[in-house]
Structures are given as structure tokens and as C-alpha cells.
Amino acid sequence: MNFDSITTREDLREVFGKVGLRSAMDIMVHSSMRGLGYVVNGALDVIDSLLDGVGEKGTIIMPAHTGQLTDPADWRHPAVPAEYVETIRNTLRLFDPKTTPVRNRGIIAQTFLDYPDVYRSVHPLNSVAARGGRAAYFTEIHELHEPEGLASPTGRLYGEDGYVLLIGVTLTSCTAVHLAEFIADVPYLCNSSVRVLSGKVGRENRFVRLERYPDTSEFFDKLLPDLRKKDLLQEVPFRSCTLVMFPLRPVIDLTVKRLQSEPLYLVNP
């Protein structure tokens, strides 16, 4: 535990206001506790200050992804010994929006699920959680083969001119950018071999290959010079990290134009 700096709910409320968080705003939050210093009540203070910022009419949305529900035969970090694959396949529990834990999205996203009145979309791999005025609207549609497409919560946030806030993470961690790949219909979406647990056939679990999935793109930080040039980013240093906020629609539109001329722009370093 590092006491070089202490962060309270009031500190967070103040800095979120500086970066642009406002009442009645609909905003997707990608987050990490790293860089925030010692936060007195941990993830609770972060979530409470976000909810304070948007008020009752606004909506906080967070990724609640569940990579543990992909086919264990495809796991690589670490790989599953061949003799264990079938056992894991057929004993994995189906996705449950109330109980399936978040994977690799941080303690803030996991803690958010425990809050009252939180809705969660039903995608077995790329679900999101939401709380606030339009939480039900943003989570009610999430097509299996459009995990980050227009028929997803991110697509709805784009349609409603929502925002994105990065707390302690860079643009590389912002899954919302994948929406641009779906709109641009980049060819590599169809090359994915990702299979996700989607139900049962008899007593055996059934895994379905996602027809379109962005599992090879990651170089989102390449967009930063263009986004800064267009003055689309609000960046505020805080403790040992930088908070970044931006309107989703113009960022996605700019990225779509880039992908239309360079389809592999987010794949190649």
C-alpha cells in the first residue's frame, strides 16, 4: 500500500469535473486503480464519484467482459493441457448476468456489478454493465455476432452522442474503439476463430464461433495525434496517471475514415 498520495471521493469528484464529467451525461468508463494513489475506499470511491458526477439522469457504463467463457482449447496464457480441455468445456457455467465475474477489466468494473440497480447486457463474452437513467436502454440489445457493433451497447452510446472516460488506462484499453472496425467492416473481423460458450446441446456445452470479432487489433494509441489535432480529447493529469475523456461519435467517425483508407491501420504497429 503506497501512501505517497491519498485520494478521497471528493478529490475524484473534483478531477472528474475538470476532465468534463457532467450531470445527465451517458458515459462509458474504462478504468484501472493504478495511478490513482491510495484511494481511501478503493473502487467504491471511484464509482460513487462517477455516479455523483452524472446524477440520476446520467448513465455510467462499464465493460464487464468474460473471456473465461471462450473455448478452453484456444486458451494460451497459459494453454490448457489437452487432457483437461473436455472437462473444462463441459463444466463451465453458462453466462449469468448476475453472477458471472468480470475478467481482465479491473476491480472497479467488478465492484460495479455489486451495486444496486445495475443492468448488464447478455452477451456471453463482451457484456457491459450500466447504472443510471438509461441503463436499461443501453443494455437491452447486444447481438451475439455484433459484440462491439451498432447492435451493441457501444453502438447505442454512439447513436446517443455519448462519451468515454479513461481512468488510469490508455486508449489501447478502450474497447469502444472497436465500433469503428464494425462500421468500416474491416476484413479481419471475419477471420476470427474466437468461440464462446452460448448454451447447451443436451448435457454438453455448446461453443459458437463469432462471425465477426476484433481479436487482432490493438494499436489504438496511433489515433492520438489525429484526435489531439482535432481537439477531441480532454486530458487532465491526476496523481501518477492522466484522465482522458472524449465524445464517442466524432472519434469513431474519424477512425472509420482512417480504416476505409487503411483497413489494417489498427492491426499493424
C-alpha positions in Angstrom: 0.0 0.0 0.0 1.5 3.3 -1.1 0.7 6.4 0.9 2.7 8.8 -1.2 -0.7 10.3 -2.1 -4.1 9.9 -0.7 -7.3 10.2 -2.8 -10.8 10.7 -1.5 -14.2 10.7 -3.1 -14.2 14.5 -3.1 -10.8 14.5 -4.9 -12.2 12.2 -7.5 -15.4 14.2 -7.9 -13.3 17.3 -8.5 -11.0 15.9 -11.0 -13.8 14.1 -12.9 -15.4 17.5 -13.2 -12.2 19.0 -14.5 -12.0 16.4 -17.3 -15.6 17.1 -18.3 -17.9 14.8 -16.4 -21.3 16.5 -16.2 -24.9 15.9 -14.9 -27.1 13.8 -17.2 -24.2 12.5 -19.3 -24.1 9.0 -20.7 -20.5 7.7 -20.4 -18.6 4.5 -20.8 -15.7 4.2 -18.3 -12.6 2.1 -18.8 -10.5 2.0 -15.7 -7.7 0.9 -13.5 -6.9 1.7 -9.9 -3.2 2.0 -10.7 -2.1 5.6 -10.8 -4.8 7.0 -8.5 -2.7 6.8 -5.4 -4.2 5.4 -2.2 -8.0 5.7 -2.6 -9.5 5.6 0.8 -12.4 3.4 0.0 -10.9 1.8 -3.1 -13.2 1.2 -6.1 -16.2 2.3 -4.1 -15.0 5.9 -4.0 -14.3 5.8 -7.8 -17.8 4.5 -8.6 -19.6 6.8 -6.1 -17.8 9.9 -7.5 -18.7 8.9 -11.1 -22.4 8.5 -10.1 -22.2 11.8 -8.3 -21.0 13.4 -11.4 -23.7 12.2 -13.8 -26.6 12.4 -11.3 -29.8 10.5 -11.6 -30.4 11.3 -15.2 -27.0 10.3 -16.4 -25.7 6.7 -17.0 -22.4 5.1 -16.1 -21.5 2.1 -18.4 -18.5 -0.2 -17.9 -17.2 -3.2 -19.8 -18.0 -6.5 -18.0 -16.2 -8.9 -20.3 -15.9 -12.6 -19.6 -13.0 -14.1 -21.6 -13.1 -17.2 -19.4 -16.2 -18.3 -21.4 -14.3 -18.9 -24.6 -13.3 -22.4 -25.7 -10.5 -23.6 -23.4 -8.9 -25.3 -26.4 -7.9 -21.9 -27.5 -6.5 -20.5 -24.3 -2.9 -19.6 -24.5 -1.9 -17.7 -21.3 -1.5 -20.4 -20.1 -2.5 -23.1 -22.5 -4.7 -25.9 -21.2 -3.2 -29.4 -21.3 -5.1 -31.4 -23.9 -6.4 -34.0 -21.4 -8.2 -31.3 -19.4 -9.9 -29.5 -22.3 -13.1 -31.5 -22.5 -13.6 -31.5 -18.7 -13.3 -27.7 -18.6 -15.6 -27.3 -21.7 -18.4 -29.3 -20.2 -18.2 -27.9 -16.6 -18.0 -24.2 -17.4 -21.1 -22.4 -16.2 -23.2 -20.6 -18.7 -23.1 -16.8 -18.6 -25.3 -15.3 -15.9 -25.6 -11.5 -15.8 -26.0 -11.6 -12.1 -23.1 -13.9 -11.1 -20.5 -14.4 -13.8 -17.4 -12.4 -12.8 -15.7 -9.8 -14.9 -12.3 -10.8 -16.3 -9.4 -8.5 -17.0 -11.4 -5.3 -16.7 -10.2 -4.4 -13.2 -11.6 -4.1 -9.7 -13.7 -1.1 -10.5 -15.7 -2.9 -13.2 -16.1 -5.9 -11.0 -17.2 -3.9 -7.9 -19.7 -2.0 -10.1 -21.6 -5.2 -10.6 -22.4 -5.4 -6.9 -24.1 -2.0 -6.9 -27.9 -1.9 -6.7 -29.9 -1.2 -9.8 -27.1 -2.2 -12.2 -28.2 -3.7 -15.5 -26.0 -6.0 -17.6 -26.2 -6.9 -21.2 -26.4 -10.6 -22.1 -23.5 -11.1 -24.5 -21.6 -14.1 -23.2 -18.2 -12.5 -24.0 -18.4 -8.7 -24.2 -21.2 -7.8 -21.9 -21.4 -4.3 -20.3 -22.9 -3.2 -17.0 -24.8 0.1 -16.6 -26.4 2.1 -13.9 -28.4 5.3 -14.1 -31.2 7.0 -16.1 -30.8 4.9 -19.3 -29.1 1.8 -18.0 -31.9 -0.5 -19.3 -31.8 1.1 -22.8 -28.1 0.7 -23.2 -28.0 -2.9 -22.1 -31.2 -4.4 -23.6 -29.8 -5.2 -27.1 -26.4 -7.0 -27.6 -26.3 -9.2 -30.7 -24.0 -12.2 -30.4 -22.1 -11.6 -33.6 -22.0 -7.8 -33.1 -20.2 -7.6 -29.8 -18.9 -4.1 -30.5 -21.0 -3.2 -33.5 -24.0 -0.9 -34.0 -26.3 -3.6 -32.5 -24.4 -3.4 -29.1 -24.4 -1.1 -26.1 -21.4 0.8 -27.6 -23.4 1.2 -30.8 -26.3 2.7 -28.9 -23.9 5.0 -27.0 -22.6 6.2 -30.4 -26.1 6.8 -31.6 -26.9 8.9 -28.5 -23.8 11.0 -28.7 -22.4 9.6 -25.5 -18.9 9.9 -24.1 -15.9 7.7 -23.0 -13.7 8.3 -19.9 -10.4 6.6 -19.4 -9.2 6.3 -15.8 -5.7 5.1 -15.4 -5.6 3.4 -18.8 -4.6 4.4 -22.3 -6.6 4.4 -25.5 -5.3 0.9 -26.1 -7.6 -0.4 -23.5 -10.7 1.3 -24.9 -12.8 -1.4 -26.4 -15.3 1.2 -27.6 -12.9 2.0 -30.5 -13.8 -1.5 -31.9 -17.1 0.0 -33.1 -15.2 1.8 -35.9 -14.0 -1.6 -37.2 -17.5 -2.9 -37.4 -18.8 0.2 -39.1 -15.9 0.2 -41.6 -16.4 -3.6 -41.9 -12.7 -4.3 -41.9 -11.9 -7.7 -43.5 -10.1 -9.2 -40.5 -13.3 -9.2 -38.4 -14.4 -12.3 -40.3 -11.1 -14.1 -39.7 -11.6 -14.6 -36.0 -11.6 -18.1 -34.6 -13.0 -17.0 -31.2 -15.6 -19.4 -29.9 -17.8 -18.6 -27.0 -20.0 -20.7 -24.7 -23.5 -19.9 -25.8 -25.7 -22.7 -24.5 -26.2 -26.4 -24.2 -26.9 -29.3 -26.6 -28.3 -32.0 -24.3 -25.9 -32.1 -21.4 -22.9 -30.8 -23.3 -21.9 -27.1 -23.5 -22.1 -25.6 -27.0 -19.5 -23.2 -28.2 -20.2 -20.9 -31.2 -17.7 -19.2 -33.4 -18.3 -15.4 -33.5 -18.8 -14.5 -37.1 -17.2 -11.1 -36.6 -14.8 -10.3 -33.8 -11.8 -7.9 -33.5 -9.2 -10.2 -31.9 -6.1 -8.9 -33.7 -6.3 -5.1 -33.4 -4.7 -3.2 -30.6 -2.8 -0.2 -31.7 -5.4 2.4 -30.8 -2.8 4.8 -29.5 -1.8 5.5 -33.1 -5.0 7.6 -33.3 -3.9 10.0 -30.6 -2.1 12.6 -32.8 -5.2 13.0 -35.0 -7.5 13.1 -32.1 -5.4 15.8 -30.4 -5.1 17.8 -33.6 -8.9 17.8 -33.9 -9.1 18.8 -30.2 -11.3 15.8 -29.4 -9.6 14.8 -26.2 -9.8 16.4 -22.8 -6.7 15.2 -20.8 -6.2 16.0 -17.2 -3.2 14.7 -15.1 -4.0 13.3 -11.8 -1.7 11.6 -9.3 0.6 9.4 -11.5 -1.8 9.0 -14.4 -3.8 11.0 -16.9 -7.6 11.0 -17.2 -8.9 11.2 -20.7 -12.4 12.0 -21.9 -13.8 12.3 -25.4 -17.1 12.3 -27.3 -17.6 8.9 -28.8 -19.2 9.8 -32.2 -16.5 12.1 -33.7 -13.7 9.8 -32.5 -15.4 6.8 -34.1 -16.2 8.7 -37.3 -12.5 9.8 -37.6 -11.4 6.2 -37.0 -13.8 4.9 -39.6 -12.4 7.3 -42.2 -8.9 6.1 -41.4 -9.9 2.4 -41.7 -11.6 3.0 -45.0 -8.3 4.2 -46.5 -6.1 1.8 -44.4 -8.0 -1.2 -43.3 -5.1 -2.7 -41.3 -4.3 0.6 -39.5 -5.2 -0.7 -36.0 -3.6 -4.1 -36.6 -0.1 -3.0 -37.7 2.2 -1.3 -35.3 
